[in-house]
Amino acid sequence: MSEQKFPIKYFLIFLTVIIVIIISGYLYYDSAKKDIEYEWNRQISSIKELKLQQIEKEQSQRIKILESFLKNSGISQLLSEIISKPNDSLQLQRVNRWISELRSNFSFGDIYLLDSNAVIISSTDSERKLQRSFLREEIKVIAASDTANVSNLYVRDNRNLLQAIVLPIYKNNSKVGYLWAEISFFEYFYPILFYSRKEYDKAEFLLIKKNGDIGFLLKNFIGEAEENIQTIPLKPEERKVFQEAVVNENEVSELNLFGQTVYVSVRSIPGTDWFLAAKVDENTVVNSAKNIASVIVLIVILLIILAAVLTYAVWKRSTLDYLQRTIKLRKEKDELSERYTSLTKYANDVILTLNKDGKILEANRKAFEIYGYNHAELIGKDFLELSARKDDDKIRIDESRKNDEGILFETIHKKKDGNLIPVEISAKQINQDGEKIIIAIIRDFTERKKLESELIQAKEHAEEMNRLKTFFLANISHELRTPMNGILGYSELLMMDLKDSKLREMASLIYKSSRRLHDTLDSLIDLSKLESQVQKLELENIELVTVLEDIKASFMDFANEKGLKFSSQHKQPRVYFSTDPRIFNKIITNILSNAIKYTTKGEIKLLSDFKDENIIIQIVDTGIGISADNLSKIFEPFRQESEGFNRKYEGTGIGLTLTKKFVELLQGNLDIDSEIGKGTTVTITLPAKEVKEKPKPKEEKQPEVVKVAEASAPKSEDIELHIQKKEEKLLPKVLLVEDDEINSRLIKIMLEGNFDITWAFDSSEALSLVKSFSYDIILMDINLKGELNGIETTREIRKLQQYKEIPVIAVTAYAMHDEREKILNSGFNGYLSKPFKKDDLLKTLNDAIMKKSY
């Protein structure tokens, strides 16, 4: 029964609502009253809309119109003559016609032509309503001015408020008369009076002359009523009230006028001694406010009744809602409890709840499976007894009580059988039935730890394999290049020295085969470096057309041997850009080599262009072409258009693979358009910003030289060895440090007769010789047998004062990019990779001697 009683809270709500309604009603009444007063004030202040500038502008325009006519000598002469001879009927007709046209064309009122005594000579007003006395008085005021002026306001026919523009008329520089043109002042009052009559019919407007004893009540300028202006006599005290109001003409004044309290706003009319006043009775404002108040009181009473009904209805509704909510909450609680039990029971992670002392209150089924305890053993157990790191975990659990976000940490737990397991714990403190407890979600990540360990081992293994691969590449390169140097070198010497043509031909075949083997070795090493991602770029500024023409020149003999026409065309005569010259040369060389190899007749074209910050190179041939099915296959390593026992062309099949990878390394694109039997077009697009800086050739001061050595190998240029003339009869002394007898004998033969060569087998012998003798140049192998390698030996030699500036040239089979950089940064002045030609060796020595001579 207690729930059926009307609660005190609803009574208070009802009382509050009544108070709010009453206060709101009062505030609304007060606001409405202010709005009414504001509207009436705005109404009676509407004469402020009378714009002085607009009136002055209109007057100025009318004056300019009249002045423009009077400036016309013909009109001015006509008016002055008719004033002098008013009885000339012909001239008078012309004047009457002119002023009539002026009135109709420019919306003037009546126009009068007056002589200097204000006598009307001509007028558009047939009745001539203007009194001469009025005209004389106005003319007296205006005569003092030599320019156009405006008259005072005057009323005609009890409905029109007028003002005149008066212009003096001259004859022989003497003022002989005036042109009097009326304009209606009604158009300035029309918006105010019309709006006032339409919106509020209680406002009245008075036209009052300053220092006058009468005023005019302006009722309406619009209708057909005969009485539109009512004369009102003004008592002295009423006239004084208006004069005081004029002083504060921008404000609404509350005055006692005509025996009653009124609100008045007054505004002077520019250029006249008149002012306009708007007034409204105080009773009008009060009555409007009373009407609003009556409506508000009625609304407040109705709202109070409505509030009482709604309060009672809400109370009855709340009792029903209370019962429904209670039933719903109990049902939701049961469902939530069931879901929580199911969630924790079948969860794949351990879920524990701990009390404030760290004792286990609840545990799910997974907890018993992981730790191996039964229900009696685990419930009530101290949580820290499960930990193998009790001190650290105690700090973590205490931290979870202070952190509202909860914490996540890793630790080691101990099972009942003593086995340790790595676990990840998410712990957070919550309130449950007024008690603070900790929920701990524990995940066994033994498998994850095992996987992480395997991944780390796999990563380390991969890094080790990559390191071994790099070492293998360097080692295999060295071991193949060293004997290759002997084969190429000795075959080159035999080609130069043998007299028997057959033997020389055999030596040439040995040289070409070795060269092919050397190129294959370089390609395989480049491919391995690209796949291992150890290939580095060495950017330099080069000139495109020059480089392409140099490459073309190196292939001209090959093309001529096959009877092919080889042409080139470059749309840009000079293009300087930055790239890796070695890689760029290999790209063009590989494509040109294929184009000539696979073309039996026709021509080869080398085309280039530079546009949109891209280098575009096209190599067009009329060769055998490539089928559409094989276009993707040819980019795979060791694949060719023809394969197997029927293979028609030699080669490893990695040239295009390397070329495509090189182009991609330079962030470019390689496209092939080919048709069987018609030929192939290869388009290479390389992004390259044009640089203004030209490639800087190494300009060195040339000493006087004597040619002391020449190499006459096929297709090679003569190399001059430069020494000072004063040393012409002395051979430069060279120390060769080389542990390979074949290569040391080869170098001695190549330099024989031009240099005084001493051979040291290892670092010990080399250090002993440099301490005992002086040498002009040292050729140093890197992979030396003995205690020190070539780099370490060079460092020891550099410690000797006499060898700090002596050129030391590395002659080595270590030819990979990073090895070359390492060697040059270790105190060497030059670098020569095996295998090398005699020309290469002589040029390297020549450059070293030239630099030393400076």
C-alpha positions in Angstrom: 0.0 0.0 0.0 2.9 2.3 0.6 3.6 2.5 -3.1 0.1 3.9 -3.7 0.6 7.0 -1.6 1.4 10.2 -3.4 5.1 10.7 -2.9 6.4 14.0 -1.5 8.9 14.2 -4.4 6.0 14.5 -6.9 4.4 17.2 -4.8 7.8 19.1 -4.9 8.0 18.5 -8.6 4.5 19.9 -9.1 5.3 22.9 -6.9 8.5 23.6 -8.8 6.6 23.4 -12.1 4.1 26.0 -10.8 6.8 28.3 -9.7 8.6 28.0 -13.0 5.3 28.7 -14.9 4.6 31.8 -12.9 8.1 33.1 -13.2 8.1 32.3 -16.9 4.8 34.1 -17.4 6.0 37.2 -15.6 9.3 37.2 -17.6 7.3 36.8 -20.8 4.9 39.6 -19.8 7.9 41.9 -19.0 9.6 41.0 -22.3 6.3 41.5 -24.2 5.8 44.9 -22.5 9.3 45.9 -23.4 8.8 44.7 -27.0 5.6 46.9 -27.2 7.4 49.9 -25.9 10.2 49.2 -28.3 7.8 48.9 -31.2 6.1 52.2 -30.3 9.4 53.9 -29.8 10.5 52.5 -33.2 7.3 53.8 -34.7 7.5 57.3 -33.4 11.3 57.3 -34.2 10.6 56.4 -37.8 11.1 59.9 -38.9 14.8 59.2 -38.4 14.5 57.3 -41.7 14.3 60.8 -43.3 17.8 60.8 -44.9 19.5 64.1 -45.1 21.9 62.9 -47.7 19.1 61.7 -49.9 17.3 65.0 -49.7 20.5 67.0 -50.4 21.4 64.6 -53.2 18.0 65.1 -54.8 18.2 68.8 -54.4 21.7 68.8 -55.9 20.5 66.8 -58.9 17.6 69.1 -59.5 19.8 72.2 -59.3 22.3 70.7 -61.8 19.4 70.0 -64.2 18.3 73.6 -64.1 21.8 75.0 -64.2 22.6 73.0 -67.3 19.7 74.6 -69.1 20.6 78.1 -67.9 24.2 77.6 -69.1 22.8 77.2 -72.6 23.3 80.7 -74.1 20.2 80.5 -76.1 17.9 79.7 -73.2 19.7 82.2 -70.9 19.3 84.9 -73.5 15.6 84.0 -74.1 14.8 84.3 -70.4 16.7 87.5 -69.8 15.0 89.2 -72.8 11.5 88.2 -71.8 12.1 89.5 -68.3 13.3 92.8 -69.9 10.4 92.8 -72.4 7.5 90.9 -70.7 5.0 92.2 -73.4 6.7 90.4 -76.3 4.0 87.8 -76.9 6.1 85.6 -79.3 9.0 85.3 -76.9 6.5 84.7 -74.1 5.0 81.8 -75.9 8.5 80.3 -76.4 9.2 80.7 -72.7 5.9 79.1 -71.7 6.5 76.2 -73.9 10.0 75.7 -72.6 9.1 75.8 -68.9 6.1 73.4 -69.6 8.5 70.9 -71.2 10.9 71.3 -68.3 8.2 70.5 -65.8 6.9 67.4 -67.6 10.3 66.0 -68.4 11.9 66.3 -65.0 8.9 65.9 -62.6 9.0 69.4 -61.3 5.9 71.0 -59.8 4.9 74.4 -61.1 7.7 76.6 -62.6 7.7 80.4 -62.3 9.8 83.0 -64.1 10.2 86.0 -61.8 11.8 89.4 -62.3 14.0 90.9 -59.6 11.0 92.3 -57.7 9.3 88.8 -57.6 6.8 89.7 -60.3 5.6 86.6 -62.1 6.5 86.9 -65.8 5.6 83.3 -66.8 4.3 80.2 -65.0 2.9 76.7 -65.5 0.3 77.6 -62.8 -2.5 79.2 -64.6 -4.1 80.3 -61.3 -0.8 81.7 -60.0 -1.5 80.6 -56.4 1.8 81.8 -55.0 1.3 85.1 -53.2 3.7 87.9 -54.3 4.3 88.8 -50.6 5.6 85.2 -50.0 7.7 85.4 -53.1 9.3 88.7 -52.1 10.1 87.5 -48.6 11.8 84.4 -50.0 13.6 86.3 -52.8 15.0 88.7 -50.2 16.6 85.7 -48.4 17.8 84.1 -51.6 19.0 87.3 -53.3 22.0 87.4 -50.9 23.4 84.4 -52.8 24.7 84.5 -56.3 24.1 80.8 -56.9 21.2 78.4 -56.9 19.3 78.0 -53.5 16.2 76.4 -52.1 13.2 78.1 -50.5 11.5 77.5 -47.3 8.7 74.9 -47.1 5.1 75.9 -47.9 1.7 74.2 -48.1 -0.6 74.4 -51.0 -4.3 73.3 -51.3 -4.1 71.9 -47.8 -2.5 68.7 -49.2 0.8 69.5 -50.8 4.1 70.3 -49.0 6.4 72.1 -51.4 9.8 73.6 -51.6 11.3 75.6 -54.5 14.7 75.6 -56.2 15.5 79.2 -57.1 18.2 80.1 -59.7 19.2 83.7 -60.5 19.1 84.9 -64.1 21.8 87.3 -65.4 22.0 89.7 -68.3 25.3 91.5 -68.8 26.5 90.3 -65.4 23.5 91.8 -63.7 20.9 89.9 -61.9 17.5 90.5 -63.7 15.3 87.8 -62.4 14.8 84.3 -61.0 13.7 80.9 -62.1 11.4 79.4 -59.4 10.9 75.5 -59.8 8.7 73.7 -57.2 9.5 70.2 -56.0 7.2 68.1 -53.8 8.4 67.3 -50.3 5.8 64.7 -50.0 8.0 62.0 -51.5 10.4 62.1 -48.5 7.5 61.6 -46.0 5.6 59.1 -47.9 7.5 55.9 -46.7 7.2 57.0 -43.1 3.5 58.0 -43.1 2.4 55.1 -45.3 4.2 52.5 -43.1 2.9 54.1 -39.9 -0.7 54.1 -41.2 -0.4 50.5 -42.3 1.2 49.1 -39.1 0.0 51.4 -36.3 -2.9 53.7 -36.7 -2.3 55.4 -33.3 0.8 57.4 -34.3 0.3 61.0 -35.4 2.7 63.3 -37.3 3.0 67.0 -36.8 4.6 69.6 -39.1 5.7 72.6 -37.0 7.4 75.8 -38.0 10.2 76.9 -35.7 9.2 79.9 -33.6 5.7 79.6 -35.1 2.4 79.5 -33.1 0.7 76.8 -35.2 1.3 73.3 -36.3 -0.1 71.0 -39.0 -1.4 67.5 -38.2 -0.5 65.3 -41.2 -3.2 62.7 -41.5 -2.7 61.2 -44.9 -1.1 62.2 -48.2 -2.5 59.3 -50.1 -6.3 59.1 -50.1 -8.9 61.3 -51.9 -10.0 63.1 -48.7 -10.2 66.8 -49.0 -9.0 67.5 -45.5 -5.5 66.0 -45.3 -3.8 68.7 -43.2 -5.3 69.9 -40.0 -4.1 73.2 -38.4 -3.3 73.0 -34.7 -2.8 76.1 -32.6 0.2 75.9 -30.3 0.4 77.5 -26.8 3.6 79.1 -25.8 4.4 76.3 -23.3 3.7 73.7 -26.0 5.9 75.4 -28.5 8.6 75.5 -25.8 8.2 71.8 -25.3 8.7 71.1 -29.0 11.8 73.4 -29.1 13.3 71.5 -26.2 12.6 68.2 -28.0 14.5 69.5 -31.1 17.6 69.8 -29.0 17.5 66.0 -28.5 16.2 65.2 -31.9 17.9 61.7 -32.0 16.0 60.5 -28.9 12.4 59.6 -28.0 11.1 62.1 -25.3 8.3 61.6 -22.8 6.4 65.0 -22.8 3.3 66.5 -21.4 1.6 67.9 -24.5 -2.0 68.9 -25.2 -2.9 68.0 -21.6 -1.7 64.4 -21.7 1.5 62.4 -21.5 2.9 61.5 -25.0 6.0 59.9 -26.5 7.5 62.3 -29.1 10.4 62.1 -31.6 11.4 65.3 -33.5 13.6 65.8 -36.6 14.6 69.0 -38.3 13.9 69.3 -42.0 17.2 70.3 -43.8 17.3 73.6 -45.5 14.1 74.9 -43.8 12.9 76.4 -40.5 10.5 73.5 -40.1 10.6 70.2 -38.1 8.6 67.0 -38.2 7.3 65.4 -34.9 5.8 61.9 -34.4 3.8 61.2 -31.2 1.8 58.5 -29.6 -0.3 58.6 -26.4 0.9 56.8 -23.3 -2.5 55.1 -22.9 -2.0 53.4 -26.2 1.2 51.7 -25.0 -0.4 50.8 -21.6 -3.5 49.3 -23.1 -1.4 47.1 -25.4 0.6 45.9 -22.4 -2.6 45.1 -20.4 -4.0 43.0 -23.2 -0.8 41.0 -23.3 -0.9 40.6 -19.5 -4.5 39.2 -19.6 -3.5 36.6 -22.2 -0.4 35.6 -20.1 -2.5 35.1 -16.9 -4.9 32.9 -18.7 -2.1 30.8 -20.2 -0.4 30.4 -16.8 -3.6 29.1 -15.2 -4.1 26.6 -18.0 -0.4 25.5 -17.6 -0.8 25.0 -13.9 -3.9 22.8 -14.4 -2.0 20.8 -17.1 1.0 20.4 -14.8 -1.2 19.0 -12.1 -2.8 16.4 -14.5 0.6 15.4 -15.9 2.2 15.1 -12.4 -0.6 12.7 -11.3 -0.2 10.7 -14.6 3.5 10.4 -14.2 3.1 9.2 -10.6 0.7 6.5 -11.7 3.0 5.5 -14.6 6.1 5.4 -12.4 4.7 2.7 -10.1 4.0 0.5 -13.1 7.5 1.2 -14.6 9.1 0.4 -11.3 7.6 -3.0 -11.2 8.5 -3.6 -14.9 12.1 -2.5 -14.4 12.6 -4.6 -11.4 11.4 -7.7 -13.2 13.6 -6.8 -16.2 16.7 -6.1 -14.2 16.4 -9.4 -12.3 16.1 -11.3 -15.6 19.1 -9.5 -17.1 21.1 -10.2 -14.0 20.3 -13.9 -14.2 21.2 -13.9 -18.0 24.5 -12.0 -17.3 25.4 -14.3 -14.5 24.8 -17.3 -16.8 26.8 -15.8 -19.7 29.7 -14.9 -17.3 29.7 -18.4 -15.9 29.7 -19.9 -19.5 32.4 -17.5 -20.6 34.8 -18.1 -17.8 34.0 -21.9 -17.7 34.8 -22.6 -21.3 37.4 -19.8 -22.0 40.7 -20.9 -23.5 42.6 -18.7 -21.0 42.9 -19.1 -17.2 40.5 -16.7 -15.4 41.0 -16.0 -11.7 39.4 -13.6 -9.2 41.5 -12.4 -6.2 40.4 -10.8 -3.0 42.2 -7.9 -1.4 44.6 -10.3 0.3 45.5 -11.9 -2.9 43.6 -15.2 -2.2 42.0 -17.0 -5.1 38.2 -16.6 -4.9 37.1 -18.2 -8.2 38.7 -20.1 -11.0 37.5 -21.4 -14.4 38.0 -25.0 -15.7 41.1 -24.0 -17.7 42.9 -23.0 -14.4 42.5 -26.5 -13.1 43.7 -28.0 -16.4 46.8 -25.8 -16.6 48.0 -25.8 -13.0 46.9 -29.4 -12.1 45.2 -28.5 -8.8 41.7 -29.7 -7.8 39.0 -27.2 -6.7 39.8 -27.6 -2.9 43.5 -27.0 -3.5 43.3 -24.0 -5.8 40.4 -22.0 -4.3 41.7 -20.0 -1.3 45.3 -20.4 -2.4 47.6 -17.4 -2.3 48.0 -16.2 -6.0 51.7 -15.5 -5.5 52.3 -19.2 -4.6 51.7 -20.0 -8.3 54.6 -17.6 -9.3 58.3 -18.4 -9.8 59.0 -14.7 -9.4 57.1 -13.8 -6.3 58.7 -10.5 -5.5 58.3 -9.1 -9.1 54.8 -10.4 -9.4 53.8 -8.9 -6.0 54.9 -5.4 -7.3 52.8 -6.0 -10.5 49.7 -7.0 -8.6 49.9 -4.0 -6.3 50.3 -1.8 -9.4 47.1 -3.2 -10.9 45.2 -2.0 -7.8 46.3 1.6 -8.5 46.0 1.6 -12.3 42.4 2.1 -13.5 43.4 0.9 -17.0 44.8 -2.4 -15.7 48.2 -3.8 -16.5 49.7 -6.5 -18.8 52.9 -8.3 -17.9 54.8 -11.5 -18.5 56.1 -13.8 -15.8 56.9 -17.5 -15.0 54.3 -19.7 -13.2 54.9 -23.1 -11.5 52.4 -26.0 -12.0 51.6 -28.5 -9.2 54.1 -31.0 -10.7 56.9 -28.3 -10.5 57.1 -27.6 -14.2 57.5 -23.9 -15.2 55.4 -22.3 -17.9 55.8 -18.7 -19.4 52.5 -16.8 -19.0 51.1 -13.4 -19.9 48.8 -11.9 -17.3 46.2 -9.1 -17.7 45.1 -7.9 -14.3 42.5 -5.2 -13.4 40.8 -4.2 -10.2 37.0 -4.0 -10.2 34.1 -3.4 -7.7 31.9 -6.4 -7.1 29.0 -6.1 -4.6 30.9 -3.3 -2.8 34.1 -5.3 -2.6 37.3 -4.5 -4.6 38.6 -7.6 -6.3 41.1 -8.3 -9.0 40.3 -10.2 -12.2 43.4 -11.9 -13.7 43.3 -13.4 -17.2 46.3 -15.7 -17.7 47.5 -17.0 -21.0 50.0 -19.8 -21.4 52.3 -18.8 -24.3 54.8 -21.7 -24.2 54.1 -22.3 -27.9 54.5 -18.6 -28.7 57.8 -18.5 -27.0 58.9 -21.6 -28.9 57.8 -20.0 -32.1 59.6 -16.7 -31.3 62.8 -18.7 -30.5 62.5 -20.5 -33.8 62.0 -17.3 -35.7 65.0 -15.7 -34.1 67.1 -18.8 -35.0 65.7 -18.7 -38.5 66.6 -15.0 -38.8 70.1 -15.6 -37.5 70.5 -18.6 -39.9 69.3 -16.5 -42.8 71.8 -13.7 -41.9 74.6 -16.2 -41.6 73.7 -17.8 -45.0 73.6 -14.4 -46.6 77.0 -13.6 -45.1 78.3 -16.9 -46.3 76.8 -16.3 -49.8 78.5 -12.9 -49.9 81.8 -14.5 -48.8 81.3 -17.3 -51.4 80.8 -14.7 -54.2 83.9 -12.8 -53.2 85.9 -16.0 -52.9 84.7 -17.6 -56.1 85.3 -14.3 -57.9 88.8 -14.2 -56.6 89.6 -17.9 -57.4 88.2 -17.7 -60.9 89.7 -14.3 -61.8 93.2 -15.2 -60.7 93.8 -18.1 -63.2 91.6 -16.2 -65.8 94.1 -13.4 -65.7 96.9 -15.8 -66.6 94.9 -17.3 -69.5 93.9 -13.9 -71.0 97.2 -12.3 -70.4 99.4 -15.0 -71.9 97.0 -15.5 -74.9 97.1 -11.8 -75.5 101.0 -11.8 -75.4 101.0 -14.8 -77.8 98.7 -13.0 -80.2 101.2 -10.1 -80.3 104.5 -12.1 -80.5 103.8 -15.2 -82.6 104.8 -15.0 -86.2 103.1 -18.2 -87.3 99.6 -17.3 -88.5 98.0 -20.6 -87.4 99.5 -20.4 -84.0 98.4 -16.7 -83.7 94.9 -17.8 -84.8 94.9 -20.5 -82.0 96.0 -17.9 -79.5 93.2 -15.6 -80.6 90.7 -18.4 -80.2 92.0 -19.0 -76.7 91.7 -15.3 -75.9 88.1 -15.1 -77.2 87.0 -18.2 -75.4 88.6 -16.9 -72.2 86.9 -13.5 -72.7 83.5 -15.2 -73.1 84.2 -17.2 -69.9 85.2 -13.9 -68.2 82.0 -12.2 -69.3 79.9 -15.1 -68.1 81.6 -15.0 -64.8 80.9 -11.3 -64.4 77.2 -11.8 -65.4 76.8 -14.6 -62.8 78.3 -12.5 -60.1 76.2 -9.5 -61.0 73.0 -11.7 -60.9 74.0 -13.0 -57.5 74.6 -9.5 -56.1 71.3 -8.3 -57.4 69.4 -11.3 -55.9 71.3 -10.8 -52.6 70.4 -7.0 -52.8 74.0 -6.0 -52.2 74.4 -4.2 -55.5 75.1 -0.5 -54.8 74.8 2.5 -57.1 77.7 4.8 -57.9 76.1 7.9 -59.3 77.9 10.3 -61.6 76.9 13.1 -64.0 77.2 11.8 -67.6 76.3 13.1 -71.1 73.7 10.8 -72.7 74.5 11.2 -76.4 78.3 10.9 -75.9 77.9 7.7 -73.9 75.5 6.2 -76.4 77.7 7.1 -79.4 80.8 5.5 -77.6 78.8 2.3 -77.0 77.7 2.3 -80.6 81.3 2.7 -81.8 82.3 -0.4 -79.9 79.7 -2.5 -81.8 80.3 -1.1 -85.2 82.8 -3.8 -86.2 80.4 -6.5 -85.0 77.6 -5.0 -87.0 79.8 -4.6 -90.1 80.9 -8.2 -89.9 77.3 -9.3 -90.2 76.5 -6.8 -93.0 74.1 -4.8 -90.9 73.4 -1.1 -91.1 73.8 0.5 -87.7 72.4 4.1 -87.3 71.5 6.4 -84.4 69.3 9.4 -83.9 69.0 11.7 -80.8 66.2 14.2 -80.4 68.2 16.1 -77.8 71.8 16.9 -78.8 73.0 17.3 -75.3 71.5 15.8 -72.1 73.4 15.7 -68.8 72.0 13.5 -66.1 73.0 11.5 -63.1 73.2 7.7 -63.1 75.6 4.8 -62.5 77.7 4.7 -65.6 78.8 1.1 -65.3 75.2 -0.2 -64.9 73.9 2.2 -67.6 76.6 0.9 -70.0 75.7 -2.8 -69.2 72.1 -2.1 -69.9 72.7 -0.6 -73.4 75.5 -3.1 -74.2 73.3 -6.1 -73.4 70.4 -4.9 -75.5 72.7 -4.0 -78.4 74.5 -7.3 -78.2 71.3 -9.2 -78.4 70.0 -7.0 -81.2 73.0 -7.7 -83.4 73.3 -11.3 -82.4 69.7 -12.1 -83.4 69.6 -10.1 -86.6 71.0 -11.6 -89.8 70.0 -8.9 -92.3 68.6 -5.4 -92.2 69.5 -2.7 -89.7 69.9 -1.7 -86.1 68.7 1.7 -84.8 69.7 3.4 -81.6 67.3 6.2 -80.6 67.2 8.6 -77.6 65.0 11.4 -76.2 64.5 13.3 -73.0 61.1 14.5 -71.9 59.0 14.8 -68.8 62.2 14.2 -66.7 62.6 10.8 -68.3 65.4 9.4 -70.4 63.9 7.3 -73.2 66.1 5.0 -75.2 64.9 2.7 -78.0 66.9 -0.1 -79.7 65.1 -1.3 -82.9 66.2 -4.3 -84.9 64.9 -6.3 -87.9 65.9 -9.6 -86.4 64.1 -12.9 -85.8 61.7 -11.4 -83.3 60.1 -13.0 -80.2 56.8 -14.8 -80.0 54.2 -13.5 -77.6 54.3 -16.8 -75.6 58.1 -16.3 -74.9 58.1 -12.6 -74.1 57.7 -13.3 -70.3 60.0 -16.3 -70.4 63.0 -14.5 -71.8 63.3 -12.5 -68.5 63.7 -15.6 -66.5 67.3 -16.6 -65.6 69.0 -19.0 -68.1 66.0 -18.9 -70.5 66.2 -18.2 -74.3 63.8 -18.2 -77.2 65.5 -21.4 -78.5 66.5 -24.0 -75.9 67.6 -27.6 -75.6 69.5 -29.6 -78.3 68.0 -27.3 -81.0 69.4 -24.1 -79.5 70.6 -21.9 -82.3 72.4 -19.1 -80.4 75.1 -19.2 -77.8 74.8 -17.5 -74.4 73.9 -18.2 -70.8 70.4 -16.7 -71.0 70.9 -14.2 -68.2 71.6 -11.1 -70.2 68.0 -9.9 -70.4 67.5 -11.0 -66.7 70.4 -8.8 -65.7 69.3 -5.9 -67.9 65.7 -5.9 -66.5 67.0 -6.0 -62.9 69.5 -3.2 -63.7 66.7 -1.1 -65.1 64.6 -1.7 -62.0 67.6 -0.8 -59.8 67.7 2.6 -61.6 63.9 2.8 -60.9 63.1 2.6 -64.6 61.0 0.4 -67.0 61.9 -1.9 -69.8 59.3 -2.8 -72.5 59.6 -5.1 -75.4 57.5 -5.0 -78.5 58.3 -7.8 -80.9 56.9 -9.8 -83.9 58.2 -13.0 -85.3 60.1 -12.5 -88.5 59.9 -8.6 -88.4 62.0 -7.6 -85.5 62.0 -6.2 -82.0 61.8 -2.8 -80.3 63.2 -2.5 -76.8 62.2 0.7 -75.0 64.1 1.7 -71.8 62.6 4.5 -69.7 64.7 5.9 -66.8 63.6 8.6 -64.5 66.3 11.3 -64.5 66.3 15.0 -63.7 68.5 16.9 -66.1 71.5 18.5 -64.5 73.2 21.6 -65.7 76.6 20.5 -64.5 78.6 18.8 -67.2 80.8 15.7 -66.4 84.1 17.0 -65.0 87.0 15.4 -66.8 90.1 15.0 -64.8 92.3 17.8 -66.2 95.9 17.4 -65.2 99.0 19.4 -66.0 100.8 17.4 -68.7 104.6 17.2 -68.3 106.9 16.8 -71.2 106.7 13.1 -72.2 108.5 10.6 -74.2 106.7 7.5 -75.7 108.6 4.5 -74.1 106.1 1.7 -74.5 103.4 0.7 -76.9 101.0 -2.2 -76.9 99.8 -3.4 -80.2 96.9 -5.7 -79.2 94.1 -5.9 -81.7 91.5 -3.0 -81.5 93.4 -1.3 -78.7 94.7 2.2 -78.5 98.4 3.0 -78.0 99.2 3.8 -74.4 101.9 6.3 -73.7 104.0 6.0 -70.5 105.0 9.4 -69.3 108.2 10.1 -67.4 110.4 13.2 -67.1 112.9 13.8 -69.8 115.7 13.9 -67.3 114.9 10.3 -66.4 114.7 9.2 -70.0 117.5 6.6 -69.7 116.4 5.3 -66.4 113.6 2.8 -66.1 111.0 3.3 -63.3 111.5 0.9 -60.5 108.4 -1.2 -59.7 108.0 -3.5 -56.7 105.5 -6.4 -57.5 104.1 -8.1 -54.4 102.3 -11.2 -55.7 102.1 -14.8 -54.3 100.8 -16.3 -57.6 103.8 -17.2 -59.7 101.8 -17.4 -63.0 100.5 -13.9 -62.5 103.8 -12.5 -61.3 105.6 -13.9 -64.4 102.8 -12.5 -66.7 103.1 -9.0 -65.2 106.9 -9.1 -65.6 106.6 -10.1 -69.2 104.0 -7.3 -69.9 106.3 -4.7 -68.3 109.6 -6.1 -69.5 111.9 -3.6 -71.2 109.9 -0.6 -69.8 110.3 -1.0 -66.1 112.8 -2.3 -63.6 110.7 -4.9 -61.8 111.4 -6.6 -58.5 109.2 -9.5 -57.4 108.3 -10.1 -53.7 106.4 -13.4 -52.9 104.9 -12.3 -49.6 104.6 -9.5 -47.1 107.8 -10.3 -45.2 109.9 -10.2 -48.4 108.1 -7.0 -49.5 108.7 -5.2 -46.2 112.4 -6.2 -46.2 112.8 -4.9 -49.8 111.2 -1.5 -49.2 113.4 -0.9 -46.2 116.5 -1.6 -48.2 115.6 -0.1 -51.6 113.6 2.8 -53.1 110.8 2.1 -55.6 108.8 4.4 -57.8 105.6 2.3 -57.8 104.3 -0.7 -55.8 101.9 -3.2 -57.4 100.2 -5.0 -54.4 98.2 -8.2 -54.5 95.5 -8.3 -51.7 95.1 -12.0 -50.9 98.8 -12.6 -49.9 100.0 -15.8 -48.2 101.9 -15.3 -45.0 101.3 -13.2 -41.9 99.9 -10.0 -43.5 97.5 -9.5 -46.4 98.0 -6.8 -49.0 96.0 -4.1 -47.1 98.0 -4.7 -43.9 101.3 -4.8 -45.8 100.4 -1.4 -47.4 99.7 0.1 -44.0 103.1 -1.0 -42.7 104.8 0.4 -45.9 103.0 3.8 -45.4 104.6 4.1 -42.0 108.0 4.5 -43.7 108.6 8.2 -44.3 110.0 7.7 -47.8 106.8 5.8 -48.9 104.1 8.1 -47.6 103.6 9.5 -51.2 104.7 6.6 -53.3 101.8 5.2 -55.5 100.6 1.8 -54.3 98.3 0.1 -56.9 96.1 -2.8 -55.8 96.3 -5.7 -58.4 93.6 -8.1 -57.2 90.9 -10.6 -58.1 88.6 -9.0 -55.5 86.3 -7.1 -57.9 83.0 -6.6 -56.1 81.9 -3.0 -55.4 82.2 -3.0 -51.7 85.6 -4.7 -51.9 86.9 -2.1 -54.3 85.7 0.7 -52.0 87.3 -0.9 -49.0 90.6 -1.3 -50.8 90.7 2.3 -52.1 89.9 3.6 -48.7 92.8 1.7 -47.2 95.7 3.8 -48.5 95.9 2.7 -52.1 96.3 5.1 -55.0 94.8 2.9 -57.6 92.9 -0.3 -58.3 93.3 -2.9 -61.1 91.0 -5.9 -61.1 92.0 -9.3 -62.5 91.9 -10.3 -65.3 93.3 -7.3 -67.1 94.9 -6.5 -70.4 98.4 -5.2 -71.0 96.9 -1.9 -72.1 95.0 -1.7 -68.7 98.2 -2.3 -66.8 100.3 0.2 -68.8 97.6 2.9 -68.5 97.3 2.4 -64.7 101.1 2.8 -64.3 101.1 5.7 -66.7 98.4 7.6 -64.6 100.3 6.8 -61.4 103.6 8.2 -62.7 101.8 11.3 -64.1 100.2 12.1 -60.7 103.5 11.4 -58.9 105.3 13.9 -61.1 103.2 16.9 -59.9 
